[in-house]
């Protein structure tokens, strides 16, 4: 009798547990569906989209598209092999000497180590003049001159084919972006060519290199994912170094300055940031759709990092089978609401101050709901949402450099006509951090431009410690554009 009683207790307990589980699943699915529907309604009301491909801009006519040129065409297709001309650039960009970033220190770059590096790789001679090495570089890698010559005529820039085209739908963790490696390599190679042109006194050739770099940067900015924004920002940083070097050399005429002004004014980095945020939201939402639709539910909470196609552990299969669909619905709703409320809406309202406040509230929200047992629906938010703090730091520094370059072009134009820098900056050149006029000080025939940077403290344009990097989280100095007095 005791055994029978124990068996009945066990059966009753199991039945009760199953009933409770089914009730919990039913409740989770019902509340999850309602939460997700409300979140998607918010997306629609804000005029946003969860369809990633609708955010990818259409390709311009081939004859107008800088990235439709033969060395660049087809780079986004992972099945295509890059043109040998692009692969060959690795020999001049890999293990190349650094130290060409002169904006912060206000010191002209030393091209001798770069020329020696090129000579070691079979390009020109170590004792060549800049003009001789420029000719040798163009002979060895004509693709750089081809792109530079095409940039003034081809103002549109979209990588081909469209991002995601021909790949079918892939999740956030599977999207292939092979073209960014080649874009960065080209940006570094164009930097070298531009500096050689400047040292050779060829201002027009230098401006063409800057235009080609900005076309690559713009092509990255058009693609709605954060990695493209970061790659575009890094290429733009190289272009701003070129602008500084050209102005420092004092060889640009008014015609070149006008071209630079037009090119710099065409960039809209805050809009590109918003575009990337929208893409991240759409890919996250479509990744949830993929989780629901896969027969093995292969990438879920319990094995999110498992490579596609590899066997799924039995423990994960059991846990995945027990996971209610409502859990995914709740999790997706959390991601949508966090992205919309704390990132996209502040970005649409404009200004670093609003975005920074939204980012702070996002971080507070996630930190306050880090306990899995209490806030399980926030787990995916931590997995899917990138480290926006570092991204925004990089992007605002890039936007600062663009604004400083615009100011520097205006200063140089004034100097050409009046013989000295202007006593103050033109109206409208603002510090991205506080939207107050960019800080500016004349120093003899030179000057200093500076932003108060992320610590929001005005250090008077003084240099930071030598070990501090401008995009590091612990950076406490100003973002300085220093142009020394002419000799």
Secondary structure, DSSP 8 states (H G I E B T S, - for coil): -HHHHHHHHHHHHHHHHHHHHHHHHHHHHHHHHHHHHHHHHHHHHTT--S-HHHHS-----GGGBGGGSTTTTTTT-TTS---HHHHTTHHHHTT-------TTTT-----HHHHHHHHHTTSS-TT--HHHHHHHHHHH-HHHHHHHHHHTT--B---SS-TTTTS----TTT---THHHHHHHHHHHHHHHHHHHHHTT-HHHHHHHHHHHHHHHHHHHTSSSHHHHHHHHHHHHHHHHHHHHHHHHT---HHHHHHHHHHHHH--HHHHHHHHHHHHHHHHHHHHHHHHH-TT--SSTTSTTS-TTS---HHHHHHHHHS-HHHHHHHHHHHHHHHIIIIIHHHHH-SHHHHHHHHHHHHHHHHHT--TTT-GGGHHHHHHS--HHHHHHHHHHHHHHHHHHHHHHHHHHHHHHHSS--SS--TT-B-TTTSSB-EEEEETTEEEEEE-TTTT---TT----TT--TTSTT--S-EEEEE----
